[in-house]
Amino acid sequence: MTDSPAPRGTGLPLPTREGAEVEFEKTVPAATDRLHRRSRDRIRAVDVLFEADAKRAEVLDVLEERLRRTAAQSPLPPAARDLVELYAPHAIDIDEDLATHSRDWPLHRMPAVDRAILRLGSAEVLYGSDESPRGAIIGEYTKIAEVLSTDDSPRFVNGLLQRLADVRGLLS
């Protein structure tokens, strides 16, 4: 590891020595201006799942922390909180369902963002209310993957969530 400064314009600090802690001063949000309010709420909930995964912490503990002290400028929307609370009691079952139906992609090999998107999308598809059509929910999570993740992620997210929706009656 070198002591060279971060590339100009990134705003990201580099550690000064091997193993040094890095504190990020600024985050660069994804372009969410094209998304509906409900999709932005889903992204905020995905952030909570992503943070819990990265910290290897309980999702509800991270949610509680976010409700006390938010990393964003605005408080966590109630809809995002509801989505995290929908996911939490089913987390183990959802991970098992994702591992079973992802065909050759164990959870630990998936990009962390995709894992968080899939976990939350699965919670809505499998355990959410019947008010929203499953196709619309899957479409929104596909769009979120398009905004937040790799070029291949939207197709993967769409296919796996669709597979779970198809077998929903057997799983839930």
C-alpha positions in Angstrom: 0.0 0.0 0.0 1.3 3.4 -0.8 1.1 6.7 0.9 0.0 8.5 -2.2 -3.1 10.7 -2.0 -6.4 9.7 -3.4 -7.0 10.5 -7.1 -8.1 14.1 -7.6 -11.8 14.5 -7.3 -12.7 11.3 -5.5 -12.8 12.8 -2.1 -11.8 9.4 -0.6 -9.0 9.3 1.9 -6.4 6.5 1.8 -4.8 4.9 4.8 -1.4 6.1 5.7 -0.1 2.7 6.6 -1.1 -1.0 6.3 -4.2 -1.7 8.4 -4.9 1.9 9.3 -8.5 2.9 9.8 -10.1 5.1 7.1 -12.8 7.5 7.9 -14.9 8.5 4.9 -15.9 12.2 5.1 -18.2 12.2 2.1 -20.5 9.8 0.3 -21.5 10.0 -3.3 -25.2 9.0 -3.6 -26.5 7.1 -6.6 -28.5 9.0 -9.2 -32.0 8.4 -7.7 -33.7 11.4 -9.2 -35.3 9.2 -11.8 -36.9 6.9 -9.2 -40.3 7.2 -7.5 -40.5 8.0 -3.8 -41.4 4.4 -3.0 -38.2 3.3 -4.8 -36.1 5.8 -2.9 -37.7 4.4 0.3 -36.7 1.0 -0.8 -33.1 2.2 -1.4 -32.9 3.6 2.1 -34.1 0.2 3.5 -31.5 -1.6 1.3 -28.9 0.7 2.9 -29.8 -0.6 6.3 -29.5 -4.2 5.2 -26.2 -3.5 3.5 -24.8 -1.8 6.6 -25.9 -4.7 8.8 -24.3 -7.2 6.4 -21.1 -5.2 6.3 -20.9 -4.8 10.1 -22.1 -8.4 10.6 -24.7 -7.0 13.0 -28.4 -7.7 13.5 -30.6 -5.7 11.1 -32.9 -4.4 13.8 -29.9 -3.1 15.8 -28.7 -1.2 12.7 -32.2 0.1 12.1 -32.5 1.3 15.7 -29.2 3.0 15.4 -30.3 4.6 12.1 -33.5 5.9 13.7 -31.4 7.5 16.5 -28.6 8.9 14.3 -29.0 8.8 10.6 -26.0 8.9 8.2 -28.1 10.8 5.6 -29.3 14.4 5.8 -32.9 13.3 6.1 -34.5 10.9 8.6 -35.2 7.3 7.6 -38.7 7.3 6.0 -41.4 5.3 7.8 -41.8 3.1 4.6 -38.1 2.2 4.7 -38.4 1.3 8.4 -41.5 -0.9 7.6 -39.6 -2.8 4.9 -36.6 -3.5 7.2 -39.1 -4.7 9.9 -40.8 -6.9 7.3 -37.4 -8.5 6.4 -36.0 -9.0 9.9 -38.2 -11.9 11.2 -37.8 -13.8 8.0 -34.0 -13.2 7.4 -32.9 -16.8 7.9 -35.7 -18.2 5.7 -35.0 -15.6 3.0 -31.3 -16.4 2.9 -32.1 -20.1 2.6 -34.6 -19.4 -0.2 -32.0 -17.2 -2.0 -29.3 -19.8 -1.6 -31.6 -22.6 -2.9 -32.9 -20.8 -5.9 -29.8 -18.8 -7.0 -28.3 -21.7 -8.9 -24.5 -21.8 -8.5 -24.4 -18.4 -6.8 -23.9 -18.8 -3.0 -24.8 -15.8 -1.0 -21.2 -15.1 0.0 -20.2 -14.8 -3.6 -22.8 -12.3 -4.6 -21.9 -8.6 -4.5 -23.0 -7.2 -1.2 -25.3 -4.6 -2.8 -27.0 -7.4 -4.8 -27.4 -9.4 -1.6 -29.1 -6.5 0.2 -31.4 -5.8 -2.8 -32.3 -9.5 -3.1 -33.0 -9.9 0.6 -35.3 -6.9 0.7 -37.0 -7.8 -2.6 -37.5 -11.3 -1.4 -39.1 -10.1 1.8 -41.6 -8.0 -0.2 -42.3 -10.7 -2.8 -42.7 -13.5 -0.3 -44.1 -11.8 2.9 -45.4 -8.4 1.7 -49.0 -7.5 1.4 -51.0 -8.4 -1.7 -51.8 -4.8 -2.5 -48.8 -4.3 -4.9 -48.5 -6.6 -7.9 -45.5 -8.8 -7.6 -44.4 -7.8 -11.1 -44.2 -4.1 -10.1 -42.2 -5.0 -7.0 -39.8 -7.1 -9.0 -39.5 -4.3 -11.6 -38.6 -1.7 -8.9 -35.9 -3.9 -7.4 -34.6 -4.5 -10.9 -34.4 -0.7 -11.4 -32.7 -0.3 -8.0 -30.1 -2.9 -9.1 -29.6 -0.9 -12.3 -28.9 2.3 -10.4 -26.8 0.8 -7.5 -25.0 -2.2 -8.9 -23.2 -3.8 -11.8 -24.4 -4.1 -15.4 -25.2 -7.8 -14.9 -27.1 -7.3 -11.6 -30.5 -6.1 -12.9 -31.0 -9.3 -14.9 -29.8 -11.5 -12.0 -32.0 -9.7 -9.5 -35.0 -9.9 -11.8 -34.6 -13.6 -12.6 -34.1 -14.6 -9.0 -37.0 -12.5 -7.6 -39.2 -13.8 -10.4 -38.2 -17.4 -9.5 -39.1 -16.8 -5.9 -42.5 -15.2 -6.9 -43.2 -18.2 -9.0 -42.8 -20.6 -6.1 -44.2 -18.2 -3.5 -47.1 -20.5 -2.6 -44.6 -23.3 -1.7 -42.2 -21.1 0.3 -44.5 -19.0 2.4 
